[in-house]
Amino acid sequence: MLYALVNSGTITGFHSPPDGSTIDASFTNAVSITGSIIPRIGWLESDGTFTPPTSSTPTPELTQSQQAQQLLRNGLTITSTSGNWTATFATLFDATGSSVWTLILSEQSALLMSSNQTFADGETTVHWPDITSTPETPSLHVMTPEQFQAFALAIGRFVAQCRNVMNGVPSAVLPQNTATIP
């Protein structure tokens, strides 16, 4: 479950407790995100309803950590030069609510165990959903093992850079929200 952290009616961040855990009691300003509307930092919240700010609503100045959270929430746009596609991919949870990291790790493990020949389902390609994908209308991108390895590395670098910024690592900088893979 993903929660919006709200301060004076404005979303200032996000929190997702580890699988099997609930939101910590110290997060008294946390509002669960349900439904199809995906809010962003700076959006307004009222009684569990999220709305984008209007042009007359002052946008709060975001900290580096909040900018990193927003980057993670918005996803990473990847261009595959050999696959001839460009799409934005979730970096936290996919359309089914599954952890992107769990899914990437399962495919990586399968590739390693099969000497980079097949994915977890035994196939030689994987079909990965972009952020517009839903179970009703899937938007899938086909990747070979080589493309998937580059995809997983791009996602990993992006998330690691955001995490470093959020953790206050002195040399950390916000990453670009785009990457190119074979």
Backbone as a ProteinNet text record, in pm:
[ID]
protein_1_A
[PRIMARY]
MLYALVNSGTITGFHSPPDGSTIDASFTNAVSITGSIIPRIGWLESDGTFTPPTSSTPTPELTQSQQAQQLLRNGLTITSTSGNWTATFATLFDATGSSVWTLILSEQSALLMSSNQTFADGETTVHWPDITSTPETPSLHVMTPEQFQAFALAIGRFVAQCRNVMNGVPSAVLPQNTATIP
[TERTIARY]
85.8	0	90	52.2	127	44.7	113.6	48.8	106.9	20.1	63.3	82.3	192.7	216.7	168.4	76.2	5.7	36.5	67.4	91.8	6.9	-84.9	-175	-248.8	-292	-371.3	-291.7	-157.8	-72.8	16.3	28.2	114.1	259.9	333.7	474.6	567.9	512.5	595.2	509.6	576.3	508.5	577.7	504	560.9	492.8	573	520.8	584.9	506.6	566.1	607.1	705.9	747.9	630.5	639.1	533.8	501.6	373.8	328.9	322.3	368.2	366.2	254.1	219.1	120.4	191.5	120.8	178.9	209.1	323.7	367.4	277.3	248.8	160.4	215.1	346.5	404.1	365.5	313.7	271.2	123.6	94.3	-44.3	-99.9	-12.5	-57.3	-56.5	-59.7	-56.3	-197.5	-219.4	-348.3	-324.1	-396.3	-373.2	-417	-339.2	-368.1	-439.7	-565.5	-644.8	-708.3	-756.1	-820.6	-720.6	-765.9	-682.2	-606.6	-637.7	-568.1	-437.3	-327.2	-194.5	-149.4	-153.1	-114	37.5	76.9	218.7	243.3	369.5	404.2	354.1	292.3	235.8	85.8	31.1	-112.9	-184.7	-313.1	-394.4	-470.2	-495.1	-570.2	-677.9	-798.5	-909.1	-998.7	-1012.5	-1095.4	-1063.9	-935.5	-894.2	-903.3	-940	-947.7	-827.3	-761.2	-642	-673.8	-627.2	-646.9	-518.9	-491.7	-373	-395.9	-287.9	-304.5	-351.4	-428.1	-470.7	-361.3	-373	-270.2	-264.6	-374	-373.5	-322.1	-301.8	-250.5	-98.6	-42.7	103.2	166.8	267.3	337.4	451.2	453.7	560.3	695.9	800.5	937	970.7	1012.5	1041.2	1187.1	1207.7	1343.3	1400.5	1531.4	1594.1	1530.9	1507.6	1447.1	1306.8	1227.5	1093.3	1098.9	1196.5	1212.3	1247.4	1331.7	1366.9	1244.4	1162.8	1039.2	946.9	938.5	854.1	907	1037.9	1096.6	1060.5	1073.7	1039.4	893.1	808	663.4	626.9	694.7	662.3	720.8	821.6	880.3	996.3	1053.2	1169.8	1131	1158.7	1131.8	1254.3	1232.8	1342.1	1315.6	1420.1	1414.1	1498.1	1438	1511.2	1543.7	1672.8	1712.4	1689.4	1713.7	1691.6	1546.2	1473.6	1332.9	1240.6	1296.5	1220.4	1099	1116.8	1009	1065.7	980	1007.9	886.4	909.8	798.9	845.9	750.6	780.7	740.7	832.4	811.3	805.5	719	709.5	838.9	880	1000.1	967.9	843.6	805	705	587.4	482.3	424.1	393.4	333	181.3	111.9	-32.8	-110.1	-52.1	-120	-92.1	-6.1	30.2	150.2	210.1	327.4	452.1	542.9	669.9	751.1	789.5	871.4	1001.5	1056.8	1183.6	1169.9	1060.2	1038.6	1031.9	962	948.7	1082.8	1158.2	1289	1381.6	1383.8	1472.2	1435.9	1307.5	1269.2	1314.8	1301.2	1346.9	1499.1	1568.2	1714.4	1763.3	1699.9	1738.1	1718.8	1605.4	1579.1	1682.6	1717.4	1817.8	1953.3	1990.5	2118.6	2120.3	2010.3	2004.7	2000.9	1949.8	1942.3	2054	2157.9	2271.8	2227.2	2139.4	2089.1	2015.2	1946.2	1871.4	1720.7	1664.5	1519.3	1480.6	1359.4	1303.9	1229.7	1169.3	1102.8	993.1	927	820.3	872.2	1005.1	1064.4	1075	1029.1	1032.2	1165.3	1194.8	1320.1	1302.7	1182.6	1156.3	1062.4	1064.7	972.9	890.6	765.4	675.1	655	712	711.2	612.9	525.4	425.5	485.1	435.1	473.9	369.6	383.9	294.4	151.9	129.9	-6.8	-81.4	-10.8	-68.8	-165.2	-275.3	-369.1	-400.3	-453	-490.6	-592.2	-677.2	-779.1	-720.7	-627	-563	-411.8	-348.5	-204.1	-126.9	-19.5	73.4	210.9	247.2	365.2	476.8	600.3	718.6	803.2	833.4	906.6	1055.9	1119.3	1263.8	1331.4	1447.7	1534	1611.9	1681.9	1764.3	1863.5	1928.9	2025	1955.4	1841.6	1767.4	1719.6	1671.8	1621.2	1731.9	1851.4	1962.8	1992	1991.9	2015.6	1899.9	1777.3	1657.9	1667.7	1699.2	1708.6	1818.6	1930.3	2040.5	2000	1928.6	1883.9	1786.8	1691.6	1596.7	1672.9	1765.6	1842.1	1923.6	1990.7	2069.7	1981.3	1869	1775.1	1725.7	1680.9	1628.9	1739.7	1859.4	1971.3	2007.8	2008.8	2040.7	1934.2	1807.3	1699.9	1714.1	1740.8	1756.1	1871.2	1983.1	2097.6	2061.6	1987.4	1943.1	1852.5	1757.5	1663.2	1732.7	1841.3	1916.2	2019.3	2031.8	2123.8	2270.1	2299.2	2438.5	2498.8	2609.1	2662.8	2689.5	2737.6	2771.3	2653.8	2537.4	2423.2	2363.4	2324.8	2254.9	2130.2	2031.9	1909.2	1939.6	1884.9	1911.1	1823.5	1865	1778.8	1664.2	1548.8	1435.7	1423.5	1533.7	1536.6	1662.2	1651.6	1765.1	1747.3	1858.5	1854.5	1920.8	1855.2	1908.7	1912.8	1987.1	1986.2	1846.5
-117.3	0	123	219.9	345	454.5	537.7	645.8	779.6	881	1018.4	1082.4	1152.5	1226.2	1368.3	1413.1	1539.1	1637.5	1760.6	1868.7	1987.2	2029.6	2142.5	2124.1	2001.4	1974.9	1954.5	1957.9	1942.6	1820	1740.7	1622.6	1666.9	1619.1	1655.8	1536.6	1416.9	1298.4	1173.9	1059.2	930.3	831.6	732.5	626.5	495.8	391.8	258.2	164.3	114	23.7	-107	-176.8	-304.8	-402.7	-497.7	-598.1	-661.8	-675.2	-736	-640.4	-516.5	-417.8	-317.8	-246.9	-139.8	-7	99.7	232.7	256.6	309.9	337.4	443	429.4	523.9	665.4	680.9	815.9	893	824.4	891.5	930.5	1024.6	1065.2	1143	1191	1268.2	1184.4	1050	962.3	929.4	940.6	909.4	802.6	690.1	581.7	624.2	577.3	608	487.2	506.3	399.9	454	366.9	410.9	434.5	495.5	510.8	643.9	738.1	867	853.4	883.1	876.3	1019.1	1061.5	1199.8	1218.7	1343.3	1380.2	1479.2	1498.8	1597.7	1734.3	1806.8	1937.3	1931.5	1809.1	1796.4	1823.9	1850.6	1878.9	1753.1	1740.6	1627.8	1681.4	1627.8	1663.4	1540.8	1491.7	1374.8	1255.5	1232.7	1117.1	1136.6	1256.2	1287	1371.6	1333.2	1403.7	1482.9	1608.3	1692	1768.7	1789.9	1870	2014.9	2084.6	2224.9	2307.5	2412.4	2503	2606.4	2682.3	2784.1	2888.5	2906.3	3003.7	2944.1	2810.7	2746.1	2758.9	2817.9	2828.8	2689	2664.7	2537.9	2550	2460.2	2470.8	2436.9	2496.6	2466.8	2327.3	2240.1	2102.6	2086.3	2007.5	1974.4	1874.1	1851.5	1750.9	1613.7	1581.7	1452.8	1440.7	1545.5	1543.8	1533.1	1599.2	1587.3	1444	1378.4	1239	1149.2	1174.3	1097.1	1115.9	1238.1	1265.6	1193.9	1193.7	1121	972.6	913.5	772.4	746.7	835.5	819.2	832.1	921.2	944.2	838.7	765.5	658.5	704.8	609.1	631.8	606.4	703	686.8	625.1	511.1	436.6	424.6	446	424.3	301	206.6	89	110.5	124.3	150.2	28.3	-92.1	-211.6	-258.2	-222.5	-259	-159	-42.1	64	109.9	132.1	185.5	279.2	368.3	455.5	447.4	424.5	412.8	453.3	488.5	521.2	402.5	362.3	243.8	280.8	211.2	228.9	181.5	248.1	207	153.6	163.3	114.9	0.3	26.5	-73.5	-71.1	-189.8	-193.1	-178.2	-189.1	-166.1	-265.5	-382.8	-482.5	-461.1	-363.8	-339	-420	-494.9	-575.8	-488.1	-527.3	-456.6	-477.7	-369.4	-378.8	-451.3	-426.7	-489.5	-639.8	-687.5	-831.8	-893.5	-828.9	-881	-881.1	-772.2	-765.3	-872.8	-888.9	-988.3	-1130.3	-1159.9	-1295.4	-1322.8	-1224.6	-1243.5	-1251.6	-1167.6	-1171.4	-1307.3	-1359.7	-1490.5	-1599.3	-1596.5	-1696.8	-1688.8	-1566.8	-1551.1	-1605.9	-1580.5	-1629.9	-1782.6	-1840.8	-1986.2	-2056.9	-1989.7	-2051.9	-2002.8	-1948.1	-1893.6	-1791.2	-1700.9	-1590.9	-1635.5	-1749.2	-1798.2	-1778.3	-1798.3	-1790.3	-1713.8	-1659.5	-1585.1	-1680.6	-1628.4	-1709.8	-1799.1	-1754.6	-1835.7	-1933.6	-1941.2	-2033.4	-1977.8	-1856.5	-1794.1	-1723	-1693.4	-1624.3	-1473.8	-1424.6	-1280.7	-1257.3	-1133.3	-1094.7	-977.3	-971	-861.1	-777	-654.4	-570.7	-455.5	-432.6	-325.1	-187.4	-87.6	49.8	107.5	235.3	290.2	311.8	306.5	320.8	188.7	80.6	-52.6	-78.3	-142.9	-191.3	-336.2	-412.3	-549.8	-556.1	-454.6	-452.1	-413.6	-320.7	-275.3	-273.2	-389.8	-396.1	-318.7	-255.1	-187.1	-246.6	-348.3	-429.2	-403.9	-416.6	-397.4	-523.8	-581.1	-706.6	-680.1	-760.4	-746.3	-882.6	-884.9	-1001.7	-1003	-1112.2	-1110.7	-994	-963.9	-852.9	-719.7	-697.2	-573.5	-565.9	-679.1	-679.4	-649.6	-704.6	-676.8	-525.8	-463.1	-319.1	-241.7	-288.9	-229.6	-233.7	-351.1	-367.6	-278.4	-268.8	-183.2	-35.8	7.3	147.1	180	90.4	110.6	113.8	19.2	11.6	137	187.3	310.3	428.1	439.2	548.7	546.7	430.4	418.2	442.2	387.7	406.7	553.8	626.3	769.2	844.8	811.4	876.2	842.6	715.3	672.3	747.6	762.7	834.2	978.7	1043.4	1181.4	1182.5	1089.2	1084.9	1052.7	977.7	942.6	1047.5	1153.4	1262	1231.5	1139.1	1109.7	1238.8	1287	1418.6	1435.5	1334.1	1347.6	1317.4	1284.6	1243.5	1360.7	1332.1	1429.7	1363.2	1444.5	1392	1333.2	1214	1153.9	1212.6	1190.6	1221.6	1121.1	1159.2	1067	995.1	987.8	917.4	830.6	721.5	632.4	568.7	523.7	453.5	318.2	214.4	78.2	23.4	-87.3	-146.9	-187.8
0	0	0	-79.5	-87.2	-19.4	58.2	130.6	87.7	77.2	54.3	191.3	207.7	330.9	308.5	391.7	369.4	480.6	440.7	535.1	491.3	574.9	546.6	414.2	387.2	267.7	140.1	148.3	30.4	47.2	-58.7	-53.8	-53.6	47.3	61.3	40.9	28.4	8.6	2.8	-1.9	-10	82.4	128.1	211.1	176	166.8	143	244.2	340.7	438.5	370.8	424.6	366.8	358.7	265	249.5	384.4	413.5	537.8	655.3	636.7	744.4	719.8	823.9	811.6	831.7	803.9	819.7	967.1	995.4	1131.3	1192.7	1319.9	1390.2	1389	1368	1367.1	1241.5	1140.3	1018.2	1030.7	1118.2	1139.8	1021.1	934.3	818.9	691.5	704.4	588.2	540.6	408.8	348.1	242.5	252.1	156.4	16.2	-82.4	-222.4	-281	-315.1	-375.8	-502.6	-585.1	-708.3	-818.4	-924.3	-1043	-1048.8	-959.5	-961.8	-884.8	-952.1	-891.4	-863.6	-736.9	-706.2	-713	-713.7	-713.6	-600.4	-566.9	-465.4	-512.8	-420.8	-453.5	-482.2	-502.9	-523.2	-391.8	-401.3	-284.2	-242.8	-110.8	-56.9	34.3	16.4	103.6	119.1	240	270	180	155.3	76	-73.7	-118.5	-261.4	-300.2	-409.2	-455.5	-581.3	-584.8	-702.5	-732.3	-861.7	-893.9	-851.7	-822.2	-783.1	-902.7	-874.4	-980	-1001.4	-1106.4	-1133.9	-1023.8	-947.9	-838.9	-707.9	-706.5	-586.2	-584.4	-480.8	-477.6	-467.5	-547.4	-544.6	-443.8	-345.6	-245.8	-308	-256.1	-300	-249.7	-340.8	-303.5	-261.6	-156.9	-116.4	-216.8	-211.5	-298.5	-273	-146.9	-113.3	-173.3	-165.1	-222.1	-374.7	-436.7	-581.1	-619.5	-539.3	-566	-551.6	-450.7	-432.8	-553.1	-601.8	-717.1	-841.5	-860.1	-971.8	-964	-847.2	-830.4	-862.1	-815	-835.1	-983	-1055.7	-1196.4	-1288.1	-1243.6	-1323.3	-1409.2	-1483.4	-1568.2	-1713.1	-1799.8	-1942.8	-2008.1	-2072.2	-2134.7	-2284	-2363.4	-2507.6	-2538.7	-2611.7	-2658.6	-2805.3	-2836.4	-2975.1	-3064.3	-3012.3	-3094.4	-3089.7	-2983.4	-2973	-3040.2	-3076.9	-3143.7	-3063	-2934	-2850.9	-2744.9	-2699.3	-2586	-2495.6	-2368.1	-2273.4	-2136	-2050.2	-1911.5	-1825.5	-1737.9	-1654.6	-1508	-1435.3	-1291	-1227.7	-1121.3	-1050.6	-911.4	-868	-735.7	-744.9	-801	-810.5	-950.9	-1007	-1139.4	-1127.7	-1240.9	-1244	-1157.7	-1131.4	-1048.1	-900.1	-867.7	-729.2	-684.2	-775.8	-741.5	-733.8	-648.2	-636.6	-763.5	-827.4	-948.4	-916.5	-796.9	-759.9	-747.1	-689.4	-679.1	-816.9	-907.9	-1043.9	-1117.2	-1105.6	-1171.8	-1115.8	-984.5	-923.4	-964.1	-977.5	-1018.8	-1161.5	-1249.3	-1387.6	-1394.5	-1316.1	-1312.6	-1263.3	-1158.9	-1105.8	-1209.9	-1279.5	-1382.9	-1493.9	-1534.9	-1639.7	-1594.6	-1470.7	-1420.4	-1411.9	-1364	-1349.9	-1484.6	-1586.5	-1719.4	-1810.3	-1751.1	-1826.9	-1930.9	-1888.3	-1971.7	-2097	-2088	-2203.8	-2192.3	-2072.6	-2057.5	-1931.4	-1938	-1825.9	-1732.8	-1627.2	-1525	-1582.4	-1687.6	-1747.9	-1852.9	-1869.3	-1965.8	-2106.6	-2126.9	-2259.3	-2282.4	-2408.4	-2443.3	-2452.5	-2433.6	-2425.2	-2307.3	-2258.5	-2152.1	-2203	-2162.1	-2198.4	-2073.3	-2072.4	-1952.5	-1969.2	-1870.5	-1881.6	-1853.6	-1928.9	-1896.8	-1801.4	-1763	-1661	-1710.7	-1841.6	-1891.6	-1891.7	-1864.5	-1870.7	-1755.7	-1787.5	-1686.3	-1720.8	-1626.7	-1660.9	-1775.5	-1783.7	-1889.5	-2025.1	-2026.5	-2150.6	-2132.8	-2149.4	-2130.1	-2236.1	-2193.5	-2282.7	-2252.6	-2330.8	-2301.7	-2401.9	-2354.1	-2437.8	-2430.7	-2546.8	-2555.8	-2539.9	-2452.8	-2430.7	-2436.5	-2499.8	-2500.1	-2368.2	-2337.5	-2215.3	-2211.8	-2323.2	-2326.4	-2298.2	-2362.4	-2339.2	-2194	-2141.3	-2004.2	-1903.9	-1926.1	-1835.4	-1833.2	-1950.8	-1959.3	-1894.9	-1915.8	-1855.8	-1703.5	-1648	-1503	-1445.3	-1515.7	-1469.9	-1471.8	-1577	-1585.4	-1471.9	-1447.3	-1337	-1204.5	-1186.4	-1062.3	-1035.2	-1137.7	-1120.8	-1084.7	-1154.2	-1130.6	-985.6	-939.6	-803.4	-701.4	-727.1	-633.9	-621.1	-732.9	-726.1	-647.8	-670.5	-593.6	-445.6	-415.6	-276.2	-209.7	-280.2	-222.3	-189.4	-278.6	-251.8	-128.9	-123.7	-12.2	119.7	114.6	235.3	272.8	193.7	226.1	200	107.7	72.9	15.9	73.4	34.7	-114.6	-182.7	-324.8	-418	-362.1	-444	-520.6	-645.3	-729.4	-786.1	-815.4	-874.8	-1013.3	-1042.3	-1172.6	-1282.3	-1404.9	-1519.3	-1517.2	-1568.5	-1570.7	-1705	-1779.4	-1907.5	-1914.8	-1991.9	-2015.4	-2152	-2210.6	-2339	-2320.9	-2374.4	-2369.2	-2511.6	-2531.9	-2667	-2710.4
[MASK]
++++++++++++++++++++++++++++++++++++++++++++++++++++++++++++++++++++++++++++++++++++++++++++++++++++++++++++++++++++++++++++++++++++++++++++++++++++++++++++++++++++++++++++++++++++++

